[in-house]
Amino acid sequence: KQIHNINHLNMTKASKRTPYIKLVPKHLQHYQAFLGDKIKILYGRVWLAMKKLDVHIDKDIMQTIAHIAFDKLVDYIKEGRNLTAEQMNKIAYTIAYNQLSEREDTKDIVKDQQAITRALILLDKPSENKKVPSLSLFADVIGV
């Protein structure tokens, strides 16, 4: 039986297209062909690297970093490497962590946040002298 007059479409067969994966940006969806439904978990690993560094970075930069990580994973798959899900997660996390630490637009943010974290750790340490902390602890952050 014909559906409306749509002769150019084959309406009897089910579509082979995989569904849109939620929480993954549209321009990263095409990696489904290589990574399958693991793409959501891998994208989460990229964001986990940002949280571990305790920095807040624009989502466009994070998507660019995810694109770099996914490209590298696709290269590994094309080379014929059999990667487990755990290995893929480690690679995606490591690439994202290194990108955040080394990119020109995020390097300063990461350094400042690490300096603040170090200063706060020093403040929380119980000192023997019980002295009041000086501003020299925050010299890296202030830029003095």
HELIX and SHEET records of a PDB file:
HELIX    1   1 LYS A   26  TYR A   31  5                                   6    
HELIX    2   2 GLN A   32  LEU A   35  1                                   4    
HELIX    3   3 GLY A   36  LYS A   38  5                                   3    
HELIX    4   4 ILE A   39  LEU A   53  1                                  15    
HELIX    5   5 LYS A   59  LYS A   78  1                                  20    
HELIX    6   6 ALA A   85  GLU A  102  1                                  18    
HELIX    7   7 GLU A  104  ASP A  124  1                                  21    
HELIX    8   8 LEU A  135  PHE A  138  5                                   4    
HELIX    9   9 ALA A  139  ILE A  142  1                                   4    
END                                                                             
